[in-house]
């Protein structure tokens, strides 16, 4: 976390967290709409079932390495971007999960006592 004397840490751009995590499917959906490709066309183009693509675009299924490579081949957008976006989504979602955050706090407290 970056600190600057006299400035609240949450007001520094590098410290700001998004209000909610962005699933890579949301970004991909915008991209294929922008390119004028239907979901059914895109699914056929990359050789996956339409329902699988639809679940990814609607944030109900994660992006995996194989899917990211298919998107890279079809759209020319680096596969690592999709994987990194999914990882950030997963991390932020986990950090925002109250019960999981409580579990982490208990573990940190227990370890601090060792």
Buried (B, 14 or more C-beta within 10 A) or exposed (E): EEEEEEEEEEEEEEBEEEEEBEBBBBBBBEBBEEEEBEBEEBBEBBEBEBEEBBBBBEBEBBBEEEBBBBBBEBBEBEBEBBBEBBEBBEEBEEEEEEEEEEEEEEEEEEEEEE
